Amino acid sequence: MNKFNMEMLHVNFGMRTGETKPIIPRKYTLTHSDVTGEFF
């Protein structure tokens, strides 16, 4: 298994959320591209 590379992680915030506007409870989904190997 490869080490997790933070530079390949991209974050997209949904409507009415952001870095300074949290929604409680916040949930995360991690997925990746089979083509590029990038995480989303």
C-alpha positions as CSV (number, residue, x, y, z in Angstrom):
1,M,0.0,0.0,0.0
2,N,1.3,3.5,-0.9
3,K,1.6,6.3,1.6
4,F,-1.1,9.0,1.5
5,N,0.1,12.1,-0.4
6,M,-1.7,15.2,0.9
7,E,-0.8,17.1,-2.3
8,M,-3.1,14.8,-4.2
9,L,-6.1,15.6,-1.9
10,H,-8.8,18.0,-3.2
11,V,-11.6,19.4,-1.0
12,N,-14.9,20.5,-2.3
13,F,-17.4,22.2,0.0
14,G,-21.1,21.7,-0.5
15,M,-23.7,24.5,-0.5
16,R,-23.7,26.7,2.7
17,T,-20.5,25.1,4.0
18,G,-16.9,26.1,3.9
19,E,-13.7,26.3,6.0
20,T,-15.3,28.9,8.3
21,K,-18.9,27.8,8.2
22,P,-19.1,24.3,9.6
23,I,-22.2,22.1,9.6
24,I,-22.7,19.9,12.6
25,P,-22.5,17.0,12.3
26,R,-20.0,17.3,9.4
27,K,-19.5,14.2,7.3
28,Y,-16.7,13.4,4.8
29,T,-16.5,11.2,1.8
30,L,-13.1,10.2,0.3
31,T,-13.0,8.9,-3.2
32,H,-10.3,8.7,-5.9
33,S,-9.7,8.7,-9.6
34,D,-8.6,5.5,-11.1
35,V,-7.0,7.4,-14.0
36,T,-5.0,10.0,-12.1
37,G,-4.8,8.5,-8.6
38,E,-6.0,11.8,-7.1
39,F,-8.2,11.8,-4.0
40,F,-11.3,13.9,-3.6
